[in-house]
Structures are given as C-alpha cells and as structure tokens.
Amino acid sequence: MLPGSRDAAELRGKGRRKLAVGRLLAGAGRLISRGYAEPDCRRFVKRLRRERDRPFTFAVAGIPYHDNAAERAVRPGVIARKISGGSRSWKGAESQSILMSVKETCRLRGVDFYEFGIEYLSGGTRALPGAEAADAGKTTSKS
C-alpha cells in the first residue's frame, strides 16, 4: 500500500457519507414539505417538523447509528449470569447488575476493579475516579 493511500480512502469514505447524509436530509425535507390527507401522516409530519434535526442526529453528528458498544459492554454480565445459572432473587439480580456496571465503568476508565472494590469497601473512596468530571455537566434543581 502506498503511503497516504489509507488517508485518501478514508477521505473518500467521508465524502460518500457526507453525500449520503445530504441525500437523506433532502429526502426528509421533501417529505415534510408535502401536504397529507391522512391524519396519522399529518401528525407524523408535524412531529418531524417540530423535531427536525433529532431523528438524524446520528447522521449529522457522526454518532453511531447502532448500539454495538452498549451490547458489548453488557455481554460479560449476561455470560456470567448464564454460567452461574442466574440469580436466585430480585435482590441478587440487582446486586449482580450493579457490580457488572461498576466493573465495566472501571474498565472504561482504566481503574482496576478489584483494587477499587477493596478501597470502596474499606471506606477509602466513595466514587469512581473521573466521576467528578462525569457529574460536572449535570445540573441539580432545588425544590
């Protein structure tokens, strides 16, 4: 492979994506500009006009249109549950799902799950590293 050819192929791919997104948005624009007699169609078009950009966020913002990452994230917990024969109670199922969630969060943040667990259980920490940054965007409301 020639130097730079991978970059050129990637740029061509981005160009095709941009073209496809343009066609998708143009087609959606044509659909919502028409008049419809059927009440369900009118209601749907009214909603599309109101939320014009939302249905196509994945196309414009480059957000994946699938949930493969989420599926892969929960898979180890599903496999562990199947191997163990499942939970014996709702409380056990809840505990297992919380532990799997914390374990995956530790993995994504590069934190050793077992070291975090020991520190957490000994009272040394109350939050995963990076939780402050994740919570910074959240707002709290006082009632």
GROMACS elastic network, one bead per residue, 0.5 to 0.9 nm:
[ bonds ]
;  ai    aj funct       b0    kb
    1     4     6  0.85544   500
    1     5     6  0.67680   500
    1     6     6  0.79988   500
    2     5     6  0.54706   500
    2     6     6  0.80733   500
    3     6     6  0.74647   500
    3     7     6  0.85874   500
    4     7     6  0.51814   500
    4     8     6  0.63337   500
    4     9     6  0.87626   500
    5     9     6  0.61542   500
    5    10     6  0.85437   500
    6     9     6  0.50854   500
    6    10     6  0.61684   500
    6    11     6  0.86374   500
    7    10     6  0.50159   500
    7    11     6  0.61665   500
    7    12     6  0.86277   500
    8    11     6  0.50710   500
    8    12     6  0.62217   500
    8    13     6  0.86148   500
    9    12     6  0.50594   500
    9    13     6  0.62013   500
    9    14     6  0.86819   500
   10    14     6  0.62310   500
   10    15     6  0.85958   500
   11    15     6  0.61231   500
   11    16     6  0.86277   500
   12    16     6  0.62383   500
   12    17     6  0.86113   500
   13    16     6  0.51123   500
   13    17     6  0.61956   500
   13    18     6  0.86094   500
   14    18     6  0.60710   500
   14    19     6  0.85303   500
   15    18     6  0.50784   500
   15    19     6  0.61586   500
   15    20     6  0.85880   500
   16    19     6  0.50476   500
   16    20     6  0.60913   500
   16    21     6  0.85364   500
   17    20     6  0.50484   500
   17    21     6  0.60435   500
   17    22     6  0.84692   500
   17    59     6  0.83954   500
   18    21     6  0.51100   500
   18    22     6  0.61087   500
   18    23     6  0.86558   500
   18    59     6  0.86671   500
   18    60     6  0.84179   500
   19    22     6  0.50659   500
   19    23     6  0.62695   500
   19    24     6  0.86613   500
   20    23     6  0.50841   500
   20    24     6  0.61421   500
   20    25     6  0.86681   500
   20    59     6  0.88676   500
   21    24     6  0.50030   500
   21    25     6  0.61479   500
   21    26     6  0.84518   500
   21    56     6  0.87078   500
   21    59     6  0.59791   500
   21    60     6  0.68990   500
   22    25     6  0.52743   500
   22    26     6  0.60296   500
   22    27     6  0.85147   500
   23    26     6  0.50649   500
   23    27     6  0.60270   500
   23    28     6  0.85331   500
   24    27     6  0.51961   500
   24    28     6  0.62067   500
   24    29     6  0.86100   500
   24    56     6  0.85797   500
   24    59     6  0.86863   500
   25    28     6  0.50293   500
   25    29     6  0.60774   500
   25    30     6  0.86650   500
   25    56     6  0.78326   500
   26    30     6  0.63100   500
   26    31     6  0.87380   500
   27    30     6  0.51201   500
   27    31     6  0.63103   500
   27    32     6  0.88472   500
   28    31     6  0.50547   500
   28    32     6  0.63292   500
   28    33     6  0.86385   500
   28    48     6  0.87561   500
   28    52     6  0.89204   500
   29    32     6  0.53883   500
   29    33     6  0.61785   500
   29    34     6  0.89667   500
   29    49     6  0.89325   500
   29    52     6  0.88511   500
   30    33     6  0.52602   500
   30    34     6  0.66683   500
   31    34     6  0.57633   500
   31    35     6  0.87580   500
   31    45     6  0.77888   500
   32    35     6  0.78395   500
   32    45     6  0.54741   500
   32    46     6  0.78435   500
   32    48     6  0.70805   500
   32    49     6  0.66531   500
   33    45     6  0.85480   500
   33    49     6  0.88926   500
   34    45     6  0.88873   500
   35    42     6  0.76546   500
   35    45     6  0.89936   500
   36    39     6  0.76726   500
   36    41     6  0.62072   500
   36    42     6  0.57074   500
   36    45     6  0.85463   500
   37    40     6  0.88069   500
   37    41     6  0.74681   500
   37    42     6  0.70898   500
   38    41     6  0.53196   500
   38    42     6  0.63123   500
   38    43     6  0.87490   500
   39    42     6  0.50385   500
   39    43     6  0.61073   500
   39    44     6  0.85667   500
   40    43     6  0.51000   500
   40    44     6  0.61384   500
   40    45     6  0.85958   500
   41    44     6  0.50591   500
   41    45     6  0.60551   500
   41    46     6  0.84229   500
   42    45     6  0.51495   500
   42    46     6  0.59833   500
   42    47     6  0.85747   500
   43    46     6  0.50924   500
   43    47     6  0.62918   500
   43    48     6  0.87115   500
   44    47     6  0.51574   500
   44    48     6  0.62366   500
   44    49     6  0.86963   500
   45    49     6  0.60988   500
   45    50     6  0.85297   500
   46    49     6  0.51618   500
   46    50     6  0.62410   500
   46    51     6  0.86870   500
   47    50     6  0.50223   500
   47    51     6  0.60680   500
   47    52     6  0.79360   500
   48    51     6  0.51547   500
   48    52     6  0.51530   500
   48    53     6  0.83255   500
   48    54     6  0.85755   500
   48    55     6  0.79659   500
   49    53     6  0.86697   500
   50    53     6  0.87537   500
   51    54     6  0.55426   500
   51    55     6  0.73679   500
   52    55     6  0.70632   500
   52    56     6  0.81237   500
   53    56     6  0.57086   500
   53    57     6  0.62540   500
   53    60     6  0.86702   500
   54    57     6  0.52654   500
   54    58     6  0.85895   500
   55    58     6  0.78006   500
   55    59     6  0.88722   500
   56    59     6  0.53079   500
   56    60     6  0.64678   500
   56    61     6  0.85418   500
   57    60     6  0.53227   500
   57    61     6  0.56718   500
   57    62     6  0.77407   500
   57    63     6  0.70807   500
   57    65     6  0.89928   500
   58    61     6  0.56173   500
   58    62     6  0.55279   500
   58    64     6  0.58903   500
   58    65     6  0.55592   500
   59    62     6  0.55997   500
   59    63     6  0.67992   500
   59    64     6  0.80717   500
   59    65     6  0.76061   500
   60    63     6  0.77434   500
   61    64     6  0.89231   500
   62    65     6  0.85496   500
   63    66     6  0.88229   500
   64    67     6  0.74004   500
   64    68     6  0.87957   500
   66    69     6  0.82200   500
   67    70     6  0.53349   500
   67    71     6  0.61984   500
   67    72     6  0.86845   500
   68    72     6  0.60695   500
   68    73     6  0.84985   500
   69    72     6  0.51350   500
   69    73     6  0.61114   500
   69    74     6  0.88985   500
   70    74     6  0.64900   500
   70    75     6  0.86819   500
   71    74     6  0.55365   500
   71    75     6  0.62012   500
   72    75     6  0.51825   500
   72    76     6  0.77130   500
   73    76     6  0.70683   500
   73    77     6  0.83144   500
   73   101     6  0.86916   500
   73   104     6  0.67046   500
   74    77     6  0.55562   500
   74    78     6  0.64579   500
   74    79     6  0.89106   500
   74   100     6  0.77653   500
   74   101     6  0.80316   500
   74   104     6  0.81490   500
   75    78     6  0.50532   500
   75    79     6  0.61660   500
   75    80     6  0.85970   500
   76    79     6  0.51256   500
   76    80     6  0.61177   500
   76    81     6  0.85783   500
   76   100     6  0.79969   500
   77    80     6  0.50587   500
   77    81     6  0.61134   500
   77    82     6  0.86203   500
   77    96     6  0.79673   500
   77    97     6  0.73310   500
   77    99     6  0.89668   500
   77   100     6  0.57808   500
   77   101     6  0.85412   500
   78    81     6  0.51046   500
   78    82     6  0.62239   500
   78    83     6  0.86791   500
   79    82     6  0.50949   500
   79    83     6  0.61419   500
   79    84     6  0.85660   500
   80    83     6  0.51864   500
   80    84     6  0.61019   500
   80    85     6  0.85529   500
   80    86     6  0.83163   500
   81    84     6  0.52522   500
   81    85     6  0.61554   500
   81    87     6  0.71742   500
   81    93     6  0.88574   500
   81    96     6  0.83124   500
   82    85     6  0.51900   500
   82    86     6  0.57750   500
   83    86     6  0.75725   500
   84    87     6  0.79162   500
   85    88     6  0.87339   500
   86    93     6  0.78473   500
   87    90     6  0.72836   500
   87    91     6  0.84945   500
   87    92     6  0.56024   500
   87    93     6  0.52565   500
   87    94     6  0.89879   500
   87    96     6  0.81406   500
   88    91     6  0.84443   500
   88    92     6  0.64468   500
   88    93     6  0.76019   500
   89    92     6  0.50845   500
   89    93     6  0.62829   500
   89    94     6  0.86374   500
   90    94     6  0.61116   500
   90    95     6  0.85482   500
   91    94     6  0.50706   500
   91    95     6  0.61138   500
   91    96     6  0.85744   500
   92    95     6  0.50589   500
   92    96     6  0.60838   500
   92    97     6  0.85846   500
   93    96     6  0.51564   500
   93    97     6  0.61942   500
   93    98     6  0.86564   500
   94    97     6  0.51930   500
   94    98     6  0.62183   500
   94    99     6  0.86621   500
   95    98     6  0.51774   500
   95    99     6  0.61866   500
   95   100     6  0.86236   500
   96    99     6  0.51347   500
   96   100     6  0.61313   500
   96   101     6  0.85503   500
   97   100     6  0.51149   500
   97   101     6  0.61020   500
   97   102     6  0.86536   500
   98   101     6  0.50458   500
   98   102     6  0.62096   500
   98   103     6  0.85323   500
   99   102     6  0.51297   500
   99   103     6  0.60143   500
   99   104     6  0.85867   500
  100   104     6  0.61242   500
  100   105     6  0.85215   500
  101   104     6  0.52386   500
  101   105     6  0.61358   500
  101   106     6  0.85890   500
  102   105     6  0.50221   500
  102   106     6  0.60857   500
  102   107     6  0.85860   500
  102   113     6  0.78107   500
  102   128     6  0.84676   500
  103   106     6  0.51260   500
  103   107     6  0.62713   500
  103   108     6  0.87681   500
  103   112     6  0.86283   500
  103   113     6  0.56758   500
  103   114     6  0.86718   500
  104   108     6  0.61926   500
  104   109     6  0.86184   500
  104   113     6  0.85361   500
  105   108     6  0.51187   500
  105   109     6  0.61733   500
  105   110     6  0.85014   500
  105   111     6  0.83064   500
  105   113     6  0.87884   500
  105   128     6  0.81883   500
  106   109     6  0.51611   500
  106   110     6  0.59436   500
  106   112     6  0.63876   500
  106   113     6  0.56363   500
  106   116     6  0.80870   500
  106   128     6  0.73645   500
  106   129     6  0.84898   500
  107   110     6  0.51317   500
  107   111     6  0.60064   500
  107   112     6  0.71451   500
  107   113     6  0.72396   500
  108   111     6  0.77428   500
  109   128     6  0.86004   500
  109   129     6  0.75684   500
  109   130     6  0.74814   500
  110   113     6  0.89382   500
  111   114     6  0.88821   500
  111   115     6  0.80633   500
  111   116     6  0.71368   500
  111   128     6  0.82615   500
  111   129     6  0.76527   500
  112   115     6  0.54349   500
  112   116     6  0.61057   500
  112   117     6  0.85904   500
  113   116     6  0.51140   500
  113   117     6  0.60525   500
  113   118     6  0.86870   500
  114   118     6  0.61990   500
  114   119     6  0.85651   500
  115   118     6  0.52060   500
  115   119     6  0.61619   500
  115   120     6  0.84697   500
  116   119     6  0.51254   500
  116   120     6  0.59076   500
  116   121     6  0.84763   500
  116   125     6  0.81345   500
  116   128     6  0.77485   500
  117   120     6  0.50234   500
  117   121     6  0.59769   500
  117   122     6  0.84248   500
  118   121     6  0.52449   500
  118   122     6  0.60997   500
  118   123     6  0.86738   500
  118   124     6  0.85647   500
  119   122     6  0.51844   500
  119   123     6  0.63488   500
  119   124     6  0.50460   500
  119   125     6  0.61381   500
  119   126     6  0.89033   500
  120   123     6  0.52137   500
  120   124     6  0.55902   500
  120   125     6  0.50164   500
  120   126     6  0.61947   500
  120   127     6  0.80301   500
  121   124     6  0.74911   500
  121   125     6  0.82589   500
  122   125     6  0.81041   500
  123   126     6  0.72096   500
  125   128     6  0.77779   500
  127   130     6  0.83159   500
  127   131     6  0.63187   500
  127   132     6  0.83529   500
  128   131     6  0.55072   500
  128   132     6  0.85549   500
  129   132     6  0.75810   500
  129   133     6  0.88487   500
  130   133     6  0.53330   500
  130   134     6  0.64257   500
  130   135     6  0.87356   500
  131   135     6  0.59883   500
  131   136     6  0.84227   500
  132   135     6  0.51258   500
  132   136     6  0.59894   500
  133   136     6  0.51050   500
  133   137     6  0.76372   500
  134   137     6  0.66493   500
  134   138     6  0.79678   500
  135   138     6  0.53212   500
  135   139     6  0.83954   500
  136   139     6  0.78532   500
